[in-house]
């Protein structure tokens, strides 16, 4: 017997949630999907259960724009607990080793220089990266020695914000896709000679989405299945903020919707650029711009 059609409404757009601590990203997505009675949903970047802040959820056709948000820069504020290394590189784990040494503010600022720009970062053992087809965290929980391969990471900014006491330092970081704040804390603690892990973590913004503009989990529950919740949805093209917008002609829009190159006009794109096209205020497609035409890679049906 074949699978039935997925339940829910065909709605498209983005919901920005200010995720609370103590709940998984998947649980937030599932609650939002239920609350909006949406057929299809996904998110642009997982947050650990203990972390708070921006969790951008895409519905319907907006899920096609998720890669453009996950590829965008993201900003975090985190507290580095000095003097302790844990097996998870955060406060949820078991303390594996300790150090009595505490660096000065000047020593911390000096050490941060090596963590800016293009760096190589080894994801935490307790992470979702795959090793020989299996999640690293599954192997780590089974007691295996796990050492994920280092991978490149762009760190735009990394600054010491405040030092509330000798054991803690609050830092701000802006980084590209695939960054693990827990790994930054682990490696910075080692570089400082005192060990360290993340004790608090908040994602301040992700691409075009900001935590301050997000709806809370409690509000999602309170407004579930109401027009008031749907009013919080942002248009799907919000996820395309980093791409130039072009205007499709009527004929061009028709061709694009069928997956064919279509005529577009407007400034902001050069030959070979990735861009998106709209027609009469409605997003039509994302693609590669060449000589007055957009060659579609993703087509929207809204």
Secondary structure, DSSP 8 states (H G I E B T S, - for coil): -------SB---EEEEEEE-TTS-HHHHHHHHHHHHTBS-EEESS---TT-EEEEEEEEGGGGGGHHHHHTS-EEEEEEEEETEEETTSBTTS-EEEE------HHHHHHHHGGGSEEEEEE--SSSS-EETTEEHHHHHHTT------EEEEEEEEEEEEEEEETTEEEEEEEE-TT--HHHHHHHHHHHHTS-EEEEEEEEEEETTEEGGG-EEHHHHHHTTTSHHHHTT-B-GGGGGTTSEEEEE-HHHHHHHHTTS-EEEE-SS--TT-EEEEEETTEEEEEEEEETTEEEEEEE---
